[in-house]
Amino acid sequence: MCQKMLKQRDYISGLRALAILPVMAYHAWPELLPGGFVGVSVFFVISGFLITYLIADDLSRGQFRFQRFYARRVRRLLPAATVVFLSTFVSAALILAPDAFRGFGHSLVAADLLHANQYFGKTAGYFDAPSHEKPLLHFWSLSIEEQFYLIWPWVLAGMVLRVRWRWGLVALILVLLTSLGFAEWLTRTTPDRAFYSLGARIWELMTGAILALVVDQVRLGEKSAEWLSGAGLAAIVFSCFWLGPSIAFPGVSALPACLGTAAVLMAGFHHSTWTSRALSAGFLVYIGLISYSLYLWHWPILSLARYYLERPLLPFEAALLVISGAGLAMLSWRFVEQPFRVVDGRFRTTDGKTLWVGLLSILGVAILGGMAQMDRGWVWRFGPLAQQIFEQRLEANPWEARCDNTPQIFSDDVFCNFGRPKAPEDSFDIAVFGDSNADHFVPLVADYARQHGLSGRQVTQTACIGLLGVRAKGRTPAKQAECLDYQRSIVSFVERNPELRLAIISGNWVSYQGRLSANELKFNDSATSGAESNPENLEYHLRRTIAFFRARGVEVHLIAQIPYQDGLPIRCVLEGLQDQDGIEHCGVSAAVARASTAPTSSLFRRMAGEMDGVTATIPTDFMCDDTICPIVMDGVLLYRDFAHLNAIGARQLGSQFELPVLPRQ
C-alpha cells in the first residue's frame, strides 16, 4: 500500500475527529464527559499507526531519509504551534498576574523544547497552580509524541538493517507490555507522574506502530471486519463515559480505547465497514483534518478565560469559547498549516533550510519564555505597590537552602546558627523542629533569639512530621525512610546538644490527622496510657515527643497551623491596589480556616494547659478576624504561597507570638 493510498483513507481522519471532540468536550464541560481525556490516547494510537506505516513504506523502498522525516515533522507541527505560542504569550501578558505569568514563561520554554510532559509532571503537586491556570498544559502530549519520534525512526531502521523481522516484532511487543506494566504500576504509586510519563505512554504509540507493521499481512473477512470495527468504536465511546478522576489512568484502564482504536484502524484498512463509512462522513473528515489546530487553540482560550473570570465557566460561555477556538483552528489550518505542508505550498523549501528555520523559531520562542520569567513575572505591569508586594512574597527563610533537610542538620553550624553565635563545643539554646510549616517560622524565631541572646538552629525536613516514633500513612517507601532518618536526626541532635532549652515544634498538622501510625524508631519516652494511647492519634505522638524533651529539661512550644488560603489570592490584592478598593478582604474565610484547624488548635490549647513546660501559639487567633483571614496585614504580604509564610510575613507576626521567656546565659 503506497503513501498516496494511505492518505486517501478518510475514515482515519474521521477517527481523528473522534479523538479531538471528546478532549474538547472534557475540557469545556468535564462533568458531561468525564473520560474525554482518553481522546489523547486515541490520538497516540493513530499517530503511531500512520507515522510508522509511512516510515516502514519508505524503508522498504529504500527512500527513507532521516533529514526528510524530521523536516516533515517541523513543517507539520511547528508553524501552527509557533503561532499559538506567540498569541498565547501576548494574551498571557495582558491577563496573568506576575506569579502566573512567570509560571507561564517556564511552561512556554518547556513546551517549546519538547519536555512539557516532564515539566507538568513535576509541577502537578503540592504547590502547583490549578490546571486551568496553565494555558500550555495541553502541550504535554505533543512533547511525548515528539520525544518518541526522535528515537522511533532509528529503531525501525535498525530492525530493517540488523534484525530479523519476526524477532524484531517480538522485541517490540515485549517493550509494549513492559511499558503497559510500568504505566499500571506508576498510576498506583504516583498518578500525576504516570499521566505525563513517556515511559507510561509508549505502549499507546506502539499499539498503533505494531499494527502498522503487520496490517498488510492481516486479512479479515467482511463480517469479522464489521464486528471488529463496531466493537472498537463502542470501546472508544464506552471509555469516554466510563473513565474519570477516580479511575487510575493510563494503565490497564486505557486498554479499551487503545485496542478499540487499533480495531477500527485494522478493520477499515482492507474493508469498507459500516464504521469506516460513518467515520468518512464529510464533517467528521473535515474536523479530523483540522484536529491538530483544534487541539492547539481550544485549551489556551478556555484556560485564560477561566483565569480571567476566576470561576468555572458557565455552559454557554464554554460553548462560545469552543466555537471561537474552532474558528481560529479553521483559519490556522487554512493559512498556517496548509501553506507549509502541501507540496506546492507557499512556504516550501529544502529540508535542510526547514530544519534551520525551525531551530531559529524554537530559539526565539524559548527566549520569549525566558523573558516572561524575568523581573518577577513582569510585575512592573501593576505599579510600584505591586512590586513591593511581590518583593515581600519572594523573601524566603535565608537559612532554608543550606540548613533545611536531614543531610544538612549537622553541617554548616556556623552559617545555620541564628541569634547569638555559639562556640563549637556548646549546645544550641533553641531549635525549630518540623516540616516546611516549621521552616517558615525560622525568621521569626531568629528575631526572638537575637532579642533574648540565645543561639538557635533549625532542624527541619520538608514533608516530614517533627514528632518521634510516628509514620504518616500513604507515603512512598522512600519518603517513609526519609522521615524515619529525620526522626533519628532529631534524637541525635538533642543528644549532641544536652543544654538545649527550648524546642519549637510546628507542622502541617491538618494533613497528619487520621493518617498516623507508629514506626520502629526507638527512643526514651514516658509511657502513655488511657484514651490517648492510640498510635493513630496525633495526641499520642505529641505526648511521647513532649515527654522525650521534658525528660531532658527542654521546654516545648507548639505552633498550630496557619490559615491555609484557598489558592493565594494575589489577583485580589493587585485589583484592590489598582481600583483602590482595599485589600483587607483578600483571604480565606475565617470560618473555613478555623473549622479546618479547630481539632489540632483545641488539642494544643489543652496540652499547654495540662502539661508543665509546654506552651502553644494558635495563629488563627490573631491572623483572622470575625470574617476573614487576610493575606496582607498592616501593608505586609504574609504568605509566599497558599500554605507558607514568607520571611517578612513571619517576622511581621512575631509580636503576636508569646514564646517562653528564657533567661540570658
C-alpha positions in Angstrom: 0.0 0.0 0.0 1.7 3.3 -1.1 1.6 6.5 0.8 -0.9 8.1 -1.5 -3.5 5.3 -1.0 -3.0 5.6 2.8 -3.6 9.3 2.7 -6.9 8.8 0.9 -8.4 6.7 3.8 -10.9 9.2 5.0 -12.1 7.1 7.9 -8.7 7.8 9.6 -9.5 11.5 9.5 -12.9 10.7 11.0 -11.2 8.7 13.7 -9.1 11.8 14.5 -12.3 13.7 14.9 -13.5 11.0 17.3 -10.3 11.7 19.3 -10.4 15.5 19.4 -14.1 16.0 20.1 -14.1 14.2 23.4 -10.9 16.0 24.5 -12.6 19.4 23.7 -15.8 18.3 25.4 -13.9 17.2 28.5 -12.0 20.5 28.8 -15.1 22.6 28.3 -17.7 20.5 30.2 -15.8 18.0 32.3 -19.0 16.8 34.1 -20.6 16.0 30.7 -17.9 13.7 29.5 -15.7 12.6 32.5 -13.4 10.3 30.4 -13.0 12.6 27.4 -9.3 12.9 28.1 -8.9 9.4 26.7 -9.0 11.1 23.3 -5.3 11.8 23.7 -4.7 8.0 23.9 -6.7 7.6 20.7 -4.5 10.2 19.1 -1.4 8.3 20.2 -2.5 5.1 18.6 -3.5 6.8 15.3 -0.2 8.7 15.3 1.8 5.6 15.9 0.0 3.8 13.1 0.3 6.5 10.5 3.9 7.6 11.1 5.1 4.0 11.4 3.4 2.9 8.2 4.9 5.8 6.2 8.4 5.2 7.7 8.2 1.5 7.0 6.9 2.1 3.5 9.9 4.4 2.7 12.3 2.0 4.3 11.0 -0.9 2.3 11.6 1.0 -0.9 15.0 2.4 0.2 13.7 6.0 0.1 13.7 6.9 3.8 15.9 9.8 4.8 16.2 11.0 8.4 16.6 14.6 7.4 13.4 14.5 5.3 11.5 12.8 8.2 12.4 15.4 10.7 11.8 18.3 8.2 8.3 16.9 7.7 7.7 16.9 11.4 8.8 20.5 11.6 6.5 21.5 8.7 3.6 19.5 10.2 3.8 20.8 13.8 6.0 23.9 14.3 4.3 26.7 12.2 0.9 26.3 13.9 2.4 25.7 17.3 4.6 28.9 17.0 1.5 31.0 16.1 -0.2 29.6 19.2 2.8 30.2 21.3 3.1 33.9 20.3 -0.7 34.5 20.5 -0.9 32.9 24.0 2.2 34.8 25.1 0.6 38.2 24.3 -2.7 37.2 25.9 -1.0 35.9 29.0 1.0 39.1 29.3 -2.3 41.1 29.3 -4.2 38.7 31.7 -2.0 36.8 34.0 -0.8 38.1 37.4 3.0 38.1 37.9 3.3 34.7 39.6 1.1 33.0 37.0 2.9 34.8 34.1 6.3 33.7 35.5 5.0 30.1 35.6 3.7 30.6 32.1 7.2 31.5 31.0 8.6 28.3 32.4 5.9 26.3 30.7 6.5 28.1 27.4 10.1 27.1 27.4 9.2 23.5 28.3 6.6 23.2 25.6 8.9 24.8 23.0 11.8 22.5 23.9 9.6 19.4 23.9 9.7 18.5 27.6 6.3 19.9 28.6 5.3 16.4 29.9 8.2 16.4 32.3 7.6 19.9 33.4 3.9 19.5 34.1 4.5 16.1 35.7 7.0 17.7 38.2 4.8 20.7 38.9 1.5 18.8 39.4 1.9 18.7 43.1 1.5 20.4 46.4 2.5 24.0 45.5 1.1 23.9 42.0 -1.5 26.2 40.5 -4.7 24.6 39.3 -4.6 23.2 35.8 -6.9 25.9 34.4 -4.2 28.4 35.1 -1.8 26.7 32.7 -2.6 27.8 29.1 0.0 25.5 27.6 -0.8 22.4 29.7 -2.0 20.5 26.6 1.4 20.6 25.0 2.4 17.7 27.3 1.0 15.2 24.8 2.9 16.8 21.8 6.1 16.6 23.8 5.5 12.8 24.4 4.9 12.3 20.7 8.0 14.1 19.5 10.2 12.5 22.2 9.0 9.2 20.8 9.7 10.2 17.2 13.2 11.4 17.9 14.0 7.7 18.6 11.5 5.6 16.7 12.8 6.0 13.1 16.2 4.8 14.3 14.7 1.8 15.9 12.7 0.9 12.7 15.8 1.5 10.5 17.8 -0.8 12.8 15.1 -3.5 12.5 15.3 -3.4 8.8 19.1 -3.4 8.6 20.1 -5.6 11.5 17.3 -7.7 12.9 15.1 -10.5 11.5 11.7 -9.0 11.1 9.9 -11.7 13.3 12.3 -11.3 16.2 12.1 -7.5 15.9 8.3 -7.7 16.3 8.7 -9.9 19.3 11.0 -7.4 20.9 8.6 -4.5 20.2 5.7 -6.4 21.7 7.9 -7.0 24.8 8.6 -3.3 25.0 4.9 -2.6 24.7 4.0 -4.9 27.5 6.8 -3.6 29.7 5.5 0.0 29.2 2.0 -1.1 30.0 3.1 -2.8 33.2 5.1 0.3 34.1 2.1 2.5 33.4 -0.1 0.4 35.6 2.4 0.4 38.5 3.0 4.2 38.2 -0.7 5.0 38.2 -0.9 3.3 41.6 2.1 4.9 43.1 2.4 8.4 41.6 -0.6 9.0 39.3 0.4 12.6 38.4 3.7 11.4 37.1 2.1 8.5 35.3 -0.2 10.7 33.3 2.6 12.7 31.9 5.3 10.0 31.7 6.7 9.0 28.3 7.5 5.5 29.7 3.9 5.0 30.7 2.6 6.2 27.3 5.0 4.5 24.9 2.7 1.4 24.8 -0.1 3.5 23.4 2.0 4.8 20.5 3.4 1.3 19.9 0.0 -0.2 19.8 -0.6 1.7 16.6 3.0 1.3 15.4 3.0 -2.5 15.7 -0.4 -2.6 13.9 1.2 -0.6 11.1 3.9 -3.2 10.7 1.5 -6.1 10.3 -1.6 -4.6 8.9 -0.7 -5.6 5.3 -0.4 -9.2 6.3 -3.5 -9.5 8.3 -6.7 -10.3 6.3 -10.1 -10.3 7.8 -13.4 -11.5 6.4 -16.1 -8.8 5.8 -18.2 -10.0 8.7 -15.3 -10.1 11.0 -14.2 -6.6 9.9 -17.7 -5.3 10.6 -17.9 -6.8 14.1 -14.3 -5.7 14.9 -14.8 -2.1 13.8 -18.1 -1.9 15.6 -16.7 -3.3 18.8 -13.7 -0.9 18.5 -15.9 2.1 18.1 -18.0 1.0 21.1 -14.9 0.6 23.2 -13.8 4.2 22.5 -17.2 5.6 23.3 -17.5 3.5 26.4 -14.2 4.8 27.7 -15.2 8.4 27.3 -18.1 7.8 29.7 -16.6 5.1 32.0 -13.3 6.8 32.8 -13.0 9.6 35.3 -10.8 11.1 38.0 -11.4 8.2 40.3 -10.0 5.6 37.9 -6.2 5.0 37.7 -5.0 6.1 34.2 -3.2 5.4 31.8 -2.6 1.8 32.8 -4.9 -1.1 32.0 -7.8 1.3 32.1 -6.6 2.8 28.8 -6.7 -0.6 27.0 -10.3 -0.5 25.8 -9.8 2.8 24.0 -6.4 1.9 22.6 -7.3 -1.5 21.4 -10.6 -0.1 20.1 -8.7 2.4 18.0 -6.5 -0.3 16.7 -9.5 -2.4 15.9 -11.2 0.4 13.9 -7.9 1.1 12.0 -7.3 -2.6 11.1 -10.9 -3.4 10.2 -11.2 -0.4 7.9 -7.9 -0.8 6.2 -8.9 -3.6 3.9 -12.7 -3.4 4.1 -15.4 -0.7 3.8 -17.3 -1.3 7.0 -20.3 0.5 8.5 -18.0 2.1 11.0 -15.4 3.3 8.4 -18.2 4.7 6.2 -19.7 6.6 9.2 -16.3 8.0 10.1 -15.8 9.0 6.4 -18.7 11.5 6.7 -17.7 14.9 5.3 -18.0 16.9 8.5 -16.0 14.3 10.5 -13.3 14.2 7.9 -13.0 18.0 8.0 -12.8 18.0 11.8 -10.1 15.4 11.6 -8.2 17.4 9.1 -8.1 20.5 11.4 -7.8 18.4 14.5 -4.3 19.5 15.2 -5.2 23.2 15.1 -8.3 22.5 17.2 -6.2 20.8 19.8 -3.7 23.7 19.8 -6.2 26.5 20.1 -9.1 25.3 22.3 -7.2 24.9 25.6 -5.4 28.3 25.9 -8.8 30.0 25.2 -10.6 28.1 27.9 -7.7 28.3 30.3 -7.2 32.1 30.0 -11.0 32.7 30.2 -11.3 30.7 33.5 -8.3 32.6 34.9 -9.7 36.0 34.0 -13.2 35.2 35.4 -11.8 33.5 38.5 -14.5 30.9 38.4 -15.7 27.9 36.4 -17.2 28.6 33.0 -20.9 28.6 32.5 -22.0 26.1 29.9 -23.0 28.7 27.3 -19.7 30.6 28.0 -17.7 27.4 27.3 -19.7 26.8 24.1 -18.9 30.3 22.8 -15.2 29.8 23.6 -15.1 26.4 21.9 -16.8 27.9 18.8 -14.2 30.7 18.9 -11.4 28.2 19.2 -12.9 26.2 16.2 -12.9 29.4 14.1 -9.2 30.1 14.9 -8.4 26.5 14.2 -10.0 26.7 10.7 -8.0 29.8 10.0 -4.9 28.2 11.3 -5.4 25.1 9.2 -6.0 27.1 6.0 -3.4 29.9 6.4 -0.7 28.4 8.5 -0.7 24.6 8.3 -1.5 24.1 4.6 1.0 26.6 3.2 3.8 24.8 5.0 2.6 21.2 4.4 1.4 20.8 0.9 3.9 20.0 -1.9 3.3 23.3 -3.7 2.7 25.3 -0.6 3.8 28.9 -0.4 6.5 28.3 2.2 8.0 25.1 1.0 11.8 25.0 1.0 14.6 22.4 1.2 14.7 20.0 4.1 18.0 21.5 5.4 16.6 25.1 5.4 13.4 23.9 7.1 15.4 22.4 9.9 17.5 25.5 10.4 14.5 27.9 10.3 12.7 25.5 12.8 15.7 25.7 15.2 15.7 29.5 15.0 11.9 29.6 15.6 12.4 27.3 18.6 15.2 29.5 19.9 13.1 32.7 19.5 10.1 31.2 21.5 12.5 30.0 24.2 13.8 33.5 24.6 10.3 34.8 25.0 9.7 32.2 27.7 12.8 33.3 29.5 11.7 36.9 29.3 8.4 36.1 30.9 10.3 34.7 33.9 12.4 37.9 34.4 11.6 40.7 36.8 9.2 38.5 38.9 6.8 37.9 36.0 6.8 41.4 34.7 5.4 42.8 38.0 6.0 46.3 36.7 2.8 46.0 34.7 0.9 46.6 38.0 2.7 49.6 39.5 5.2 50.2 42.4 2.9 49.0 45.2 2.5 45.7 43.5 6.3 45.4 43.0 6.7 46.0 46.8 4.1 43.2 47.5 5.9 40.8 45.2 9.3 41.6 46.7 7.9 40.6 50.1 6.5 37.4 48.7 9.8 36.3 47.3 11.6 36.9 50.6 12.4 33.4 51.8 13.9 32.0 55.0 17.6 32.8 54.4 18.7 29.7 56.2 16.5 27.2 54.3 18.7 26.4 51.3 21.7 25.4 53.5 20.1 24.3 56.7 16.8 22.5 55.9 16.5 18.7 55.4 18.2 15.9 57.2 21.6 15.7 55.4 22.3 19.3 56.4 21.2 19.2 60.1 24.8 18.5 61.3 26.6 20.6 58.7 27.5 24.2 58.4 26.7 25.1 62.0 28.3 28.5 61.7 26.0 29.6 58.9 23.0 27.8 60.3 23.4 29.4 63.8 20.9 32.2 64.2 20.7 34.5 67.2 23.7 34.5 69.5 26.8 32.8 67.9 27.8 29.7 69.9 31.2 28.0 70.4 31.6 24.7 68.6 31.6 22.8 71.9 28.5 24.5 73.2 24.9 23.5 72.9 22.2 25.4 70.9 19.7 27.0 73.2 16.7 26.6 70.9 15.8 24.6 67.9 12.9 24.5 65.4 11.5 21.1 64.5 9.0 20.0 61.9 8.2 20.2 58.2 8.1 23.2 55.8 5.4 24.7 58.1 8.1 24.9 60.8 10.8 26.1 58.4 8.8 29.2 57.5 8.8 30.3 61.2 12.6 30.3 61.4 13.0 34.1 60.6 10.5 34.8 63.4 12.4 32.6 65.8 15.7 34.1 64.8 14.4 37.5 65.8 13.3 36.1 69.1 16.7 34.5 69.6 18.6 37.8 68.9 16.4 39.7 71.2 17.0 37.3 74.1 20.7 36.5 73.5 20.0 32.8 72.5 21.6 30.6 69.9 19.3 28.7 67.6 19.2 26.2 64.8 16.5 24.8 62.5 16.2 21.0 62.5 13.6 20.6 59.8 12.7 18.3 56.9 10.3 19.0 54.1 7.0 17.0 54.3 8.1 15.1 57.5 6.3 15.5 60.8 8.6 16.8 63.6 7.5 14.1 66.1 9.2 10.9 67.2 8.1 7.3 66.5 5.5 8.2 64.0 4.7 7.2 60.4 2.4 9.1 58.1 0.3 6.8 56.1 0.1 7.0 52.3 3.7 7.9 51.8 6.0 6.1 49.4 8.6 3.7 51.0 11.3 6.1 50.1 9.6 9.0 51.8 8.9 6.8 54.9 12.6 6.0 55.1 13.5 9.7 54.7 11.2 10.7 57.5 12.5 7.9 59.8 16.0 9.2 59.2 14.8 12.7 60.1 13.4 11.5 63.4 16.7 9.7 64.2 18.4 13.0 63.5 16.1 14.8 65.9 17.2 12.3 68.7 20.8 12.7 67.7 20.6 16.5 67.7 19.1 16.5 71.2 21.8 14.1 72.4 24.5 16.3 70.9 23.0 19.5 72.5 22.5 18.5 76.1 21.9 22.1 77.2 19.1 22.6 74.7 16.5 24.8 76.5 13.5 25.2 74.1 12.1 23.0 71.3 9.7 24.8 68.9 7.5 22.3 67.0 5.3 23.1 64.1 3.9 21.4 61.1 1.1 20.9 58.5 -0.9 19.3 61.3 -4.2 19.0 59.4 -2.6 16.8 56.8 -1.5 14.3 59.5 -4.8 14.0 61.3 -6.1 10.4 61.0 -3.1 9.3 58.9 -0.7 8.3 61.6 0.8 5.0 63.0 3.9 4.0 64.9 7.2 3.3 63.3 10.2 1.4 64.5 12.1 4.3 66.0 13.4 3.6 69.5 13.8 6.5 71.9 13.4 7.0 75.6 10.0 8.3 76.4 7.5 8.2 79.2 4.8 5.6 78.6 1.4 6.9 77.7 -1.8 5.3 78.8 -5.5 5.8 78.7 -7.7 7.1 75.9 -4.7 8.9 74.2 -2.6 5.8 73.9 -3.6 5.1 70.3 -0.8 5.3 67.7 -3.3 6.6 65.1 -3.9 9.7 67.2 -1.9 12.8 66.9 -2.1 13.4 70.6 -0.4 10.1 71.3 2.7 11.0 69.3 2.7 14.6 70.7 2.7 13.4 74.3 5.6 10.9 73.6 7.6 13.6 71.8 7.0 16.2 74.6 7.9 13.6 77.2 11.2 13.0 75.3 12.1 16.7 75.5 10.8 17.3 79.0 12.8 14.4 80.4 15.9 16.3 79.3 14.8 19.6 80.8 13.7 21.1 77.4 10.7 23.3 77.3 8.3 22.7 74.3 6.4 25.4 72.4 3.8 24.1 70.0 2.7 26.2 67.0 -0.6 25.3 65.4 -1.3 25.6 61.7 -1.6 28.9 60.0 -4.8 29.5 58.0 -4.3 27.9 54.6 -5.5 30.1 51.8 -7.8 28.8 49.0 -5.1 29.5 46.5 -3.1 32.6 47.2 -5.4 35.5 46.1 -2.7 37.7 44.7 -5.0 38.9 42.0 -7.4 40.2 44.6 -4.5 42.2 46.1 -3.5 43.5 42.7 -7.0 44.5 41.7 -7.5 46.1 45.1 -4.4 48.2 44.7 -5.4 49.3 41.2 -9.0 50.1 42.0 -8.3 51.4 45.5 -11.0 49.2 46.9 -8.7 48.0 49.7 -7.1 44.6 50.2 -8.3 43.7 53.6 -10.9 41.4 52.1 -8.3 39.3 50.3 -8.1 36.0 52.1 -9.8 32.8 53.1 -13.0 32.8 55.1 -12.3 32.8 58.9 -15.0 30.3 59.4 -13.4 27.9 56.9 -9.9 28.3 58.3 -11.0 27.9 61.9 -13.1 24.8 61.1 -10.2 23.1 59.4 -7.7 23.8 62.2 -10.0 23.5 65.2 -9.2 19.9 66.1 -5.5 20.5 66.4 -5.8 24.0 67.8 -8.0 22.8 70.6 -5.6 19.9 71.3 -2.6 22.3 71.5 -4.5 24.6 73.9 -5.4 21.7 76.1 -1.9 20.2 76.2 -0.4 23.6 77.0 -2.9 24.0 79.9 -2.3 20.5 81.2 1.4 19.9 80.8 4.3 21.6 82.7 6.8 23.3 80.4 4.5 23.3 77.4 3.2 26.4 75.7 1.3 27.0 72.5 0.6 29.6 69.8 -2.6 29.4 67.8 -2.1 31.5 64.6 -5.8 31.7 63.7 -6.3 33.7 67.0 -4.5 36.7 65.5 -4.3 36.0 61.8 -8.1 36.0 61.4 -10.8 38.5 62.4 -14.5 37.6 62.6 -14.9 37.1 58.8 -11.6 36.8 57.0 -8.0 35.6 57.4 -6.3 38.2 55.2 -3.1 37.6 53.3 -1.9 41.2 54.0 -1.5 42.6 57.5 -0.5 46.3 58.1 0.6 46.6 54.5 2.8 43.4 54.6 2.1 40.4 52.5 2.3 37.5 54.9 2.4 34.5 52.6 4.7 33.2 49.9 2.2 30.6 48.7 -1.2 29.3 49.9 0.3 27.3 52.8 3.5 29.1 53.8 4.6 32.4 55.2 7.3 34.5 53.6 10.2 35.7 55.7 8.9 39.3 56.1 5.4 37.9 56.9 6.8 35.6 59.5 8.6 38.5 61.2 5.5 40.6 61.0 3.7 38.1 63.1 6.5 37.9 65.7 4.8 40.4 68.0 1.8 38.2 68.2 3.7 35.1 69.4 4.1 34.6 73.1 7.2 32.4 73.1 8.6 31.4 76.5 11.0 33.9 78.0 14.3 32.1 78.7 16.9 33.9 80.9 20.0 35.0 79.1 23.1 32.9 79.7 
